[in-house]
Amino acid sequence: MTAVLVATALAAASCAEPPPWASPSRGRQAQGYAEPSTPPSVPPSVPPAGTDVYAHDRPGMLSPAVAHLTPRVYVPNSESGTVDVIDPETFQVVRSFKVGRLPQHVVPSWDLKTLWVNENEGDRLTPIDPVTGRPGRPVPVDDPYNLYFTPDGSYAVVMAERAGRLDFRDPRTMALIRPLPLPCKGVNHGDFTADGSVFLVSCEFSGQVVAVDWKVPRVLKVIDVGRGNMPQDVKLSPDGRLFYVADMMAGGLWMIDAATFARAGFLPTGKGAHGLYVSRDSRELYVSNRGEGSVSVVSFADRRVVDRWSVPGGGSPDMGGVSADGRQLWLSGRYHGVVYVFSTETGRLLRTIKVGRGPHGLCVYPQPGRHSLGHTGVFR
């Protein structure tokens, strides 16, 4: 492993004072940790007027840590066990490499210096050096369906979907610090409140959304969205007042009050609503409707669908990200072995790029922002 890859894979994150449970010895003792039968009350948190949690995600606002990088799109092909690397200028695959079984997402580290391939059934994370676009030595990690980072950079949080846990890990070495069992099934996506204190996560197999105080850690509240529904991606509104939760079975977005964690409404978008992406001006939310081959454009101000883009002939738009300049939306075509590139200005499908089988959580990189909260690129 080269010195560059060692540095990127083990780059130190911010060292804010850790919670009292964060010593390795206490982490080892926590294997039998269980939630209290009566969850504690939820502390309300209302962001001040004028808040825009995405204010640092504007075009051109690249961190010095990534400003020198050659733009690339990294596509994990779940069924092929590969990652394809695309040049966004030419729309050509310029590199492919093997990884472990069932790679699900490519996730930027909190410090922006490493991309982590989540190998769900391979039980490992493979680092990619975004300078070279090449993989490093895999790190053994149990059941990494998805990966997030706490807002202060102190912890990596692995979504252990099969095991029904959030695993809090060292963001440099990925060593386990403490697991948090969840009272739900199929944990997969999440986002943080504007003040960073609460992590709201979706559980697709039990139709629930769970609010977690990650500093303790403890479950604060379980929100039911209906038996048979399947909540997916989670995204905080720019003003920090609402969470939007895509629901693949309900065909739209649940709105969750970010202060009380109560359901605040439902917005239909399309069949198989799945991925959520914020426009670079913080005005709109792009929703990939995997079941009908479309993207719905939602106005944050009006809380309604204002436009719809379609894949000609149908498709399966899934996970991805917005280009650094905000002009394109890149999405994997989950069941078609392709990547879709939409113009965010016209809604027109610009390109369909052939990749491996079962492409999933692709990562457009670099993107603006000071640090990454994980998934395929949630930046603050």
BANU-661145 format. One record per residue: x, y negated, z of N, C-alpha, C in turn. Coordinates in pm, whole numbers, plus 50000, padded with zeros to 5 digits. Atoms other than C-alpha are relative to their C-alpha. Example, Ala and Ser with C-alpha at 12.3 -4.5 7.8 and 13.67 -1.06 7.14 Angstrom:
<recs>
    npx    npy    npz   capx   capy   capz    cpx    cpy    cpz
  50089  50119  50000  51230  50450  50780  50090  49880  50000
  49918  50119  49994  51367  50106  50714  49923  49891  50073
</recs>
This chain:
<recs>
    npx    npy    npz   capx   capy   capz    cpx    cpy    cpz
  50085  50120  50000  50000  50000  50000  50088  49876  50000
  49916  50118  50009  50150  49663  49904  49981  49909  50119
  50010  50097  49890  50217  49386  50152  49880  49911  49984
  50117  50086  50023  49947  49176  49985  49873  50070  50044
  50121  49928  49963  49685  49447  50032  49991  50021  50150
  50002  49989  49855  49788  49504  50393  49951  49871  50061
  50040  50130  49945  49751  49134  50456  49853  49973  49978
  50141  50029  50027  49412  49112  50288  49908  50093  50077
  50088  49905  49932  49270  49427  50443  49994  49977  50149
  49994  50016  49855  49381  49335  50793  50008  49854  50041
  49991  50143  49971  49357  48955  50775  49919  49965  50123
  50067  50035  49874  49268  48805  51111  49888  49902  49977
  50113  50092  50002  48932  48643  51153  50013  49903  50117
  50003  50097  49892  48851  48353  51386  49991  50069  50134
  49993  49933  49871  48913  48437  51751  49926  49921  50107
  50082  50057  49895  48629  48280  51943  49996  50098  50116
  50000  49914  49885  48603  48416  52298  49894  50108  49983
  50095  49892  50027  48441  48761  52266  49901  50019  50113
  50095  49966  49896  48132  48875  52454  50061  50097  50099
  49939  49919  49896  48196  49070  52778  50009  50147  49966
  49997  49857  50032  48131  49407  52610  50106  50034  49898
  49920  49981  50119  48399  49364  52346  50137  50064  50022
  49872  49930  49984  48693  49556  52499  49986  50142  49947
  50007  49865  50053  48782  49890  52336  49956  50103  50103
  50036  49902  49899  48746  50076  52667  49851  50000  50025
  50144  50006  49979  48392  49951  52721  49926  50050  49878
  50062  49950  50121  48313  50028  52359  49993  50152  49999
  50001  49854  49998  48410  50391  52409  49897  50054  50097
  50095  49956  49900  48185  50415  52714  49856  49977  49955
  50135  50044  50038  47888  50276  52520  49930  50097  49906
  50061  49910  50096  47813  50582  52307  49858  50038  50039
  50132  49964  49956  47508  50658  52519  49909  49883  50027
  50076  50122  49973  47379  50301  52524  49859  50012  49946
  50140  49997  50043  47000  50274  52506  49935  49866  50028
  50072  50126  49982  46765  49981  52471  49907  50006  50120
  50098  50003  49891  46555  49871  52771  49860  50021  49943
  50135  49972  50047  46193  49978  52751  49920  49873  49974
  50068  50128  50021  46075  49616  52777  50101  49899  49948
  49904  50096  50055  46266  49384  52541  49988  49865  50068
  50005  50132  49938  46360  49044  52686  49928  49900  49910
  50066  50104  50078  46184  48728  52578  50097  49938  49902
  49918  50059  50105  46308  48546  52269  50023  49852  50028
  49975  50143  49978  46482  48212  52331  49972  49921  49872
  50031  50077  50122  46334  47958  52086  50117  49913  49958
  49894  50085  50054  46575  47773  51860  49946  49932  49875
  50053  50076  50112  46452  47497  51628  50109  49911  49943
  49894  50083  50060  46709  47346  51387  49955  49855  49990
  50036  50142  50014  46720  46965  51376  49959  49966  49857
  50043  50046  50133  46560  46777  51087  50123  49971  49914
  49889  50024  50092  46784  46755  50782  50100  50113  49990
  49911  49884  50006  46949  47092  50841  49998  50062  49860
  49988  49918  50120  47076  47271  50530  50111  50100  50024
  49899  49899  49966  47251  47594  50620  50088  50036  49882
  49922  49970  50120  47376  47621  50260  50072  49876  49946
  49940  50127  50044  47526  47270  50244  50143  50018  49950
  49862  49977  50042  47875  47417  50195  50010  50097  49883
  50002  49904  50111  47767  47641  49906  49977  49933  49865
  50024  50073  50123  47747  47372  49638  50107  50034  49894
  49899  49976  50104  47925  47410  49300  50128  49921  50027
  49871  50066  49981  48294  47332  49326  50052  50002  50142
  49957  50004  49860  48307  47371  49705  50067  50132  50040
  49926  49877  49969  48548  47665  49698  50098  49976  50113
  49901  50006  49892  48751  47729  50010  50140  50009  49942
  49861  49984  50044  49129  47689  49972  50045  50146  49997
  49963  49858  49996  49142  48061  50052  49969  50072  49870
  50042  49931  50122  48977  48146  49718  50009  49913  49874
  50001  50093  50114  49021  47840  49494  50093  50045  49888
  49901  49957  50099  49315  48006  49314  49962  50130  49930
  50034  49868  50052  49133  48332  49234  49943  49994  49859
  50063  49983  50130  49043  48446  48885  49860  50056  50022
  50136  49950  49979  48662  48487  48878  49981  50140  49942
  50032  49865  50041  48548  48846  48859  49866  50041  50062
  50123  49942  49946  48228  49047  48916  50029  50147  50029
  49966  49866  49956  48267  49370  49114  49871  50081  50017
  50124  49924  50008  48004  49638  49049  50022  50141  50058
  49991  49863  49947  47976  49947  49276  49894  50088  49934
  50090  49907  50068  47823  50235  49081  49976  50119  50091
  50026  49902  49895  47657  50452  49344  50007  50144  49950
  50005  49863  50050  47604  50760  49128  50131  50044  49935
  49872  49968  50065  47939  50742  48947  50116  50006  50099
  49890  50007  49903  48147  50677  49260  50114  49915  49949
  49898  50088  50057  48329  50396  49081  49965  49854  50027
  50021  50144  50002  48370  50019  49082  50046  49948  49864
  49964  50066  50124  48364  49830  48751  50026  49853  50029
  49964  50140  49982  48530  49488  48735  49976  49927  49868
  50041  50072  50120  48383  49239  48487  50061  49860  49998
  49957  50138  50023  48536  48921  48346  49874  49919  49964
  50124  50074  50029  48244  48671  48365  50011  49904  49883
  49984  50086  50118  48392  48463  48083  49972  50076  49871
  50015  49920  50122  48394  48744  47827  49887  50102  50011
  50104  49900  49973  48125  48967  47987  50049  50141  49970
  49940  49869  50027  48364  49260  47940  50047  50065  50130
  49941  49924  49890  48456  49534  48187  50150  50008  49976
  49855  50005  50018  48829  49483  48238  50073  50103  50086
  49936  49898  49917  48896  49749  48501  49892  50086  50064
  50087  49909  49926  48731  50054  48658  50089  50087  50088
  49922  49911  49914  48851  50262  48952  49905  50084  50087
  50077  49907  49917  48728  50556  49159  50004  49955  50145
  50007  50021  49855  48612  50513  49517  49932  50123  50059
  50064  49887  49935  48438  50742  49768  49855  50017  49958
  50136  49964  50039  48090  50889  49753  49898  49893  50038
  50113  50091  49986  47786  50662  49714  50041  49858  50043
  49971  50141  49970  47938  50312  49707  49874  49916  49983
  50127  50073  50001  47653  50075  49791  50016  49851  49973
  49983  50145  50015  47778  49715  49818  50149  49965  50000
  49867  50059  49989  48092  49509  49764  49983  49871  50081
  50026  50103  49899  48119  49268  50059  50124  49915  50028
  49888  50087  49963  48345  48963  50109  50020  49994  50152
  49970  50012  49857  48519  48952  50448  49973  49858  50049
  50030  50131  49941  48451  48665  50687  50101  49894  49956
  49895  50096  50036  48786  48500  50602  50020  49987  49850
  50004  50011  50147  48719  48547  50227  50119  50065  49929
  49877  49950  50058  49050  48728  50172  49993  50144  49952
  50013  49859  50036  48924  49085  50124  49858  50028  49954
  50130  49946  50037  48638  49256  49945  49994  50145  50046
  50013  49864  49947  48511  49574  50110  49895  50077  49923
  50095  49910  50066  48349  49858  49914  49939  50091  50107
  50070  49919  49900  48086  50025  50137  49968  50137  49942
  50017  49865  50053  48108  50399  50068  49915  50081  50097
  50100  49951  49907  47793  50525  50235  50019  50147  50039
  49982  49857  49972  47838  50902  50202  50148  50038  50010
  49857  49975  49987  48216  50880  50179  50052  49965  50138
  49965  50040  49864  48220  50735  50534  50133  49925  50005
  49879  50081  49996  48482  50476  50458  49973  49866  49931
  49998  50129  50066  48544  50118  50351  50130  49990  49922
  49879  50019  50080  48786  50051  50066  50021  49851  49975
  49973  50142  50024  48950  49707  50056  50041  49975  49855
  49955  50048  50131  48991  49523  49726  50072  49868  50022
  49928  50127  49998  49253  49251  49691  49944  49913  49888
  50060  50081  50107  49066  48973  49503  50102  49923  49917
  49894  50062  50081  49399  48833  49383  50032  50089  49880
  49964  49905  50106  49477  49149  49181  49879  50073  49945
  50116  49924  50041  49130  49301  49162  50016  50150  50016
  49971  49857  49985  49275  49635  49273  49974  50047  50142
  50033  49946  49867  49180  49865  49563  50124  50032  50082
  49896  49960  49907  49388  49937  49871  49965  50131  50068
  50019  49873  49928  49395  50220  50124  49867  49998  50075
  50130  49996  49931  49046  50324  50247  50014  50011  50151
  50006  49996  49854  48956  50285  50615  49881  50087  50040
  50114  49915  49958  48744  50560  50779  49900  49921  50084
  50109  50069  49929  48409  50414  50894  49874  50084  49982
  50119  49915  50005  48095  50609  50979  49882  49929  49934
  50129  50039  50056  47791  50559  50754  49988  49851  49963
  50008  50143  50033  47864  50214  50604  49909  49973  49880
  50091  50037  50108  47551  50137  50402  50021  49855  49958
  49981  50142  50026  47604  49764  50434  50090  49942  50108
  49902  50059  49909  47841  49526  50610  49973  49850  50012
  50016  50143  49972  47799  49186  50776  50109  49956  50098
  49906  50057  49905  48012  48955  50990  49929  49897  50086
  50062  50098  49912  47909  48753  51294  50047  49861  49959
  49967  50134  50051  47906  48377  51224  50133  49944  50048
  49871  50050  49953  48216  48313  51437  50117  50086  49952
  49895  49915  50054  48409  48590  51259  50058  50099  50098
  49942  49913  49898  48467  48788  51578  49977  50148  49973
  50035  49860  50016  48299  49108  51467  49949  50030  49859
  50065  49942  50117  48220  49312  51161  49883  50082  50051
  50119  49925  49959  47872  49466  51180  49962  50094  49886
  50033  49898  50101  47820  49790  50989  49856  50044  50019
  50136  49946  50000  47464  49885  50898  50012  50151  49980
  49994  49855  50007  47478  50256  50980  49858  50051  49978
  50140  49976  50035  47154  50338  50799  49950  50137  50045
  50045  49865  49963  47134  50715  50849  49993  50017  50151
  49990  49983  49855  47232  50688  51215  49907  49906  50076
  50090  50092  49932  46992  50400  51292  50070  49910  50099
  49921  50082  49908  47260  50178  51444  50054  49876  49930
  49908  50106  50038  47440  49849  51417  50131  50031  50072
  49869  49971  49939  47809  49927  51474  50085  49875  49997
  49916  50119  49988  48010  49631  51601  50146  50045  49998
  49864  49954  50024  48368  49667  51479  50097  49883  49994
  49894  50099  50015  48698  49483  51477  50004  49958  49853
  50006  50042  50141  48688  49268  51158  50131  50019  49926
  49870  49980  50065  49058  49334  51091  50028  50147  49973
  49967  49858  50012  49100  49707  51155  49877  50087  49975
  50128  49929  50009  48730  49811  51146  49986  50109  50107
  50015  49907  49888  48783  50004  51471  49869  49972  50072
  50128  50014  49933  48455  50069  51652  50018  49938  50139
  50002  50062  49868  48391  49842  51951  49879  50046  50079
  50119  49953  49931  48032  49921  52036  49886  50023  49900
  50119  49976  50082  47729  50080  51867  49875  49947  50071
  50129  50042  49946  47381  49938  51914  49891  50083  49931
  50112  49925  50058  47104  50197  51854  49879  49908  49983
  50116  50083  50029  46795  50041  51698  49871  50082  50009
  50128  49930  49990  46428  50131  51760  49923  49999  49868
  50060  50002  50133  46361  50160  51386  50080  50093  49910
  49933  49908  50092  46462  50361  51080  50038  49930  49870
  49956  50051  50130  46666  50266  50776  50047  49857  50001
  49948  50137  49996  46844  49947  50882  50088  49976  49877
  49924  50018  50123  46990  49789  50570  50045  49857  49969
  49962  50136  50034  46995  49407  50532  49970  49905  50116
  50024  50095  49892  46998  49096  50751  50051  49861  49968
  49947  50136  50006  47076  48729  50805  49993  49943  50141
  49988  50060  49867  47151  48500  51099  49920  49870  50008
  50065  50129  49976  46962  48209  51253  50098  49887  49974
  49916  50115  50032  47091  47859  51183  50108  49977  50105
  49899  50017  49895  47270  47846  51521  50087  50123  50016
  49917  49880  50000  47414  48193  51459  49977  50095  50114
  50014  49921  49879  47280  48341  51780  49923  50131  49981
  50085  49882  50019  47032  48597  51642  50017  50055  49859
  49987  49927  50126  47073  48855  51367  49867  50068  49973
  50126  49938  50036  46746  48948  51195  50026  50105  49894
  49969  49889  50090  46766  49289  51028  49873  50072  49958
  50114  49927  50052  46526  49488  50811  50024  50150  50012
  49996  49855  49989  46445  49857  50859  49897  50058  49903
  50092  49969  50109  46297  49990  50537  49918  50126  50022
  50073  49873  49989  46191  50340  50645  49894  50000  50110
  50103  50007  49896  45979  50230  50942  49915  49874  49988
  50081  50119  50020  45833  49906  50804  50013  49899  50111
  49977  50091  49888  45993  49687  51069  50115  49904  49973
  49891  50097  50000  46215  49383  51113  50038  49979  50146
  49954  50002  49863  46428  49356  51426  50091  49880  50024
  49916  50112  49959  46572  49047  51598  50099  50048  50105
  49893  49951  49912  46907  49118  51768  50083  49883  50052
  49904  50090  49938  47102  48905  52013  50134  50072  49995
  49880  49921  50026  47440  49020  51885  50109  49978  50104
  49894  50027  49903  47648  48865  52165  49991  50091  50122
  50014  49918  49879  47507  49098  52433  50054  50142  49980
  50110  50018  50095  47413  49302  52219  49873  50065  50055
  50127  49945  49957  47042  49376  52267  49893  49966  49895
  50115  50026  50086  46718  49398  52075  49909  49901  50071
  50089  50101  49944  46504  49090  52132  49854  50025  49965
  50137  49984  50044  46197  49173  51929  49994  50091  49879
  50027  49917  50116  46057  49425  51682  49873  49948  49934
  50114  50054  50075  45826  49285  51413  49953  50105  49901
  50056  49903  50094  45600  49531  51230  49945  49928  49878
  50056  50057  50123  45519  49454  50867  49909  50100  49930
  50098  49907  50053  45296  49755  50812  50057  50135  49965
  49959  49862  50032  45327  50132  50792  49997  50021  49849
  49992  49976  50144  45438  50234  50444  50069  49889  49923
  49926  50107  50066  45598  49899  50362  50149  50023  50017
  49856  49976  50000  45972  49879  50294  50076  49867  49991
  49926  50126  50001  46143  49552  50398  50144  50020  49956
  49868  49988  50061  46469  49490  50213  50089  49880  50038
  49907  50109  49977  46688  49181  50174  49936  49891  50087
  50043  50104  49907  46668  48898  50430  50077  49872  49970
  49931  50126  50025  46746  48531  50370  49934  49888  50079
  50047  50115  49923  46716  48224  50593  49973  49883  49906
  50029  50119  50080  46551  47914  50445  50106  49893  50028
  49897  50102  49980  46784  47614  50399  49981  49917  50127
  50022  50080  49879  46618  47422  50684  50007  50082  50128
  49983  49914  49884  46664  47720  50916  49873  50033  50073
  50126  49981  49929  46294  47738  51003  49935  50135  49973
  50065  49875  50039  46192  48059  50822  50102  50101  49949
  49933  49892  50070  46334  48394  50729  49906  50052  49892
  50074  49931  50105  46222  48544  50398  50051  50144  49994
  49964  49858  50003  46216  48924  50390  49930  50065  49881
  50057  49932  50117  46168  49102  50057  49945  50135  50041
  50060  49870  49971  45937  49403  50073  49970  50072  49869
  50006  49927  50126  45971  49658  49796  49862  50063  49975
  50131  49938  50016  45635  49827  49862  49888  49897  49998
  50103  50103  49995  45432  49516  49944  50006  49909  49879
  49989  50080  50122  45564  49340  49632  50009  49851  50027
  49986  50143  49972  45663  49011  49786  50086  49974  50122
  49916  50046  49892  45815  48821  50076  49920  49979  50128
  50051  50033  49868  45730  48828  50444  50071  49874  50048
  49941  50118  49938  45786  48494  50613  49998  50018  50151
  49984  49980  49856  45918  48521  50970  50048  49870  50062
  49961  50122  49930  45932  48218  51200  50134  50022  50070
  49865  49981  49947  46300  48176  51294  50015  49958  50145
  49996  50038  49859  46217  48032  51637  49930  50104  50088
  50079  49906  49920  45954  48280  51758  50009  50144  49951
  49993  49869  50065  46018  48574  51521  49862  50064  49986
  50135  49954  50031  45646  48599  51454  49978  49992  49850
  50034  50007  50141  45507  48672  51109  49927  49870  49971
  50057  50131  50033  45420  48343  50940  49931  49999  49864
  50069  49995  50129  45268  48464  50613  50066  50099  49906
  49949  49909  50104  45325  48667  50298  49984  49932  49864
  50001  50060  50133  45412  48551  49946  50022  50108  49894
  49981  49901  50107  45350  48790  49652  50098  49948  49895
  49905  50039  50105  45634  48785  49397  49998  50096  49882
  49998  49902  50108  45628  49109  49197  50027  50138  50054
  49984  49860  49961  45650  49485  49207  50146  50031  50033
  49865  49959  49961  45952  49615  49397  50091  49887  50041
  49918  50114  49955  46070  49283  49548  50117  50051  50084
  49884  49932  49941  46424  49358  49657  50111  49905  50046
  49886  50085  49966  46713  49105  49644  49963  49853  50005
  50029  50142  49980  46715  48738  49755  50128  49917  49987
  49882  50082  50027  46954  48465  49633  49959  49853  49994
  50032  50144  49990  46957  48090  49707  50071  49924  49889
  49939  50084  50105  47017  47838  49428  50104  49908  50062
  49889  50082  49949  47324  47618  49457  49956  49862  50051
  50050  50128  49947  47109  47310  49528  49906  50020  50118
  50083  49965  49884  46919  47489  49809  49851  49977  49978
  50141  50029  50026  46587  47423  49637  49917  50125  49972
  50076  49883  50045  46493  47768  49511  50061  50130  50049
  49960  49865  49963  46507  48133  49604  49969  50093  49883
  50018  49905  50108  46561  48394  49332  49969  50138  50060
  50044  49871  49948  46378  48723  49400  50003  50103  49888
  49996  49894  50102  46466  49036  49202  49887  50098  50028
  50112  49905  49990  46154  49247  49142  50038  50127  49924
  49939  49883  50063  46312  49584  49075  49898  50088  49931
  50099  49910  50054  45988  49766  49004  49934  49954  49871
  50064  50050  50121  45878  49543  48716  50096  49930  49905
  49902  50058  50091  46201  49414  48563  49991  49849  49988
  50012  50145  50004  46159  49049  48660  50071  49934  50117
  49949  50084  49892  46296  48768  48873  49899  49890  50025
  50090  50109  49963  46059  48534  49059  50082  49886  50060
  49933  50119  49946  46173  48179  49136  49903  49935  50098
  50085  50053  49894  46032  48054  49467  50051  49863  50043
  49967  50132  49949  46027  47688  49569  49998  50004  50153
  49998  50006  49853  46140  47649  49931  49904  49893  50051
  50083  50111  49955  45953  47318  49959  49852  50037  49995
  50142  49969  50019  45621  47454  49827  49960  50139  50046
  50024  49862  49958  45656  47815  49939  49908  50072  49901
  50077  49932  50103  45524  47943  49609  50092  50034  49882
  49927  49962  50122  45643  48109  49288  49979  49893  49895
  50010  50107  50099  45723  47839  49033  50047  50045  49861
  49955  49951  50130  45875  48051  48754  50022  50151  50011
  49973  49857  50005  45927  48411  48646  50081  50031  49875
  49915  49959  50111  46204  48555  48429  49987  50151  49982
  50019  49858  50025  46171  48894  48264  50116  50059  49920
  49908  49923  50082  46405  49158  48127  49920  50052  49881
  50075  49952  50118  46283  49216  47768  49998  50152  49994
  50011  49855  50008  46152  49569  47744  50000  50069  50135
  49999  49944  49865  46166  49617  48122  50139  50030  50049
  49870  49974  49939  46449  49688  48363  49985  50020  50148
  50000  49973  49856  46547  49735  48727  50096  49907  50072
  49909  50094  49933  46713  49414  48859  50001  50022  50150
  49985  49958  49862  46847  49485  49204  50076  49898  50082
  49918  50087  49915  47134  49322  49398  50107  49929  49918
  49896  50074  50070  47391  49063  49296  50033  49868  50064
  49963  50131  49947  47472  48695  49331  49997  49892  49893
  50000  50117  50087  47478  48346  49184  50145  49962  49969
  49865  50042  50039  47784  48227  48991  50043  49878  50081
  49947  50111  49919  48009  47969  49157  49946  49865  49955
  50052  50127  50050  47877  47692  48933  49847  49993  50006
  50144  49996  49985  47516  47798  48995  49921  50020  49873
  50069  49993  50128  47434  47844  48627  49955  50139  49961
  50036  49863  50035  47401  48221  48622  49963  50080  50125
  50035  49902  49898  47238  48492  48829  50037  50138  49947
  49954  49867  50039  47409  48831  48808  49930  50104  50088
  50071  49896  49927  47207  49140  48907  50031  50137  49941
  49983  49863  50049  47270  49513  48885  49866  50052  49948
  50118  49930  50051  47024  49719  48679  50003  50141  50056
  49980  49881  49917  46988  49997  48933  49976  50131  49926
  50036  49874  50065  46821  50261  48716  50032  50003  49852
  49971  50008  50143  46954  50154  48378  50150  49997  49968
  49856  49997  50023  47333  50161  48426  50054  49876  49933
  49958  50126  50061  47372  49795  48334  50006  49889  50105
  50004  50124  49922  47430  49448  48476  49929  49895  49915
  50072  50107  50068  47194  49162  48386  50060  49865  50039
  49954  50137  49975  47311  48801  48352  49891  49904  49952
  50105  50096  50032  47036  48537  48365  50055  49857  50006
  49975  50143  49988  47065  48167  48296  49904  49944  50104
  50088  50060  49900  46934  47982  48602  49938  49870  49949
  50053  50123  50057  46868  47679  48381  49879  50027  49910
  50108  49968  50093  46643  47848  48124  49921  50124  50038
  50063  49873  49965  46558  48183  48285  50020  50108  49895
  49977  49904  50108  46676  48357  47969  50104  50103  50039
  49900  49895  49979  46857  48689  47988  50113  49979  49900
  49887  50031  50086  47203  48604  47852  50073  50125  49952
  49923  49879  50035  47372  48945  47858  49949  50120  50078
  50019  49872  49933  47318  49309  47943  50131  50076  49981
  49866  49942  50006  47651  49475  48027  49995  50144  50050
  49998  49859  49964  47697  49853  48032  50104  50026  50108
  49908  49962  49892  47850  49986  48356  49974  50146  50034
  50018  49861  49959  47851  50315  48548  49857  50030  50042
  50134  49955  49961  47555  50510  48683  49963  49949  50140
  50052  50045  49871  47344  50363  48961  50066  49876  50056
  49939  50121  49945  47495  50014  48993  49911  49939  50108
  50078  50050  49886  47392  49853  49321  50047  49860  50040
  49973  50133  49944  47527  49566  49536  50123  49933  49942
  49885  50064  50065  47750  49378  49293  50035  49868  50067
  49950  50122  49937  47959  49086  49413  50063  49910  49895
  49940  50104  50083  48027  48770  49212  50102  49928  50088
  49896  50055  49913  48359  48635  49339  50106  49926  49919
  50039  50061  49873  48472  48382  49436  49871  49921  49989
  50116  50088  49990  48175  48176  49552  50031  49889  50100
  49979  50108  49902  48156  47843  49741  49959  50043  50141
  50032  49972  49861  48143  47848  50119  50125  50004  50085
  49886  50000  49907  48365  47825  50426  50034  50140  50049
  49979  49862  49957  48317  48186  50535  49881  50084  49958
  50101  49904  50044  48117  48498  50453  49933  50065  50120
  50074  49923  49901  47844  48652  50665  49976  50143  49952
  50007  49863  50047  47862  48965  50449  49903  50023  49888
  50083  49951  50110  47634  49162  50216  50075  49970  49869
  49930  50026  50126  47711  49074  49850  50044  49855  49988
  49956  50140  49999  47783  48714  49947  49897  49910  50064
  50081  50096  49924  47596  48526  50221  50100  49902  50061
  49893  50093  49960  47808  48214  50271  49941  49882  50078
  50036  50119  49923  47794  47925  50515  50114  49899  49988
</recs>
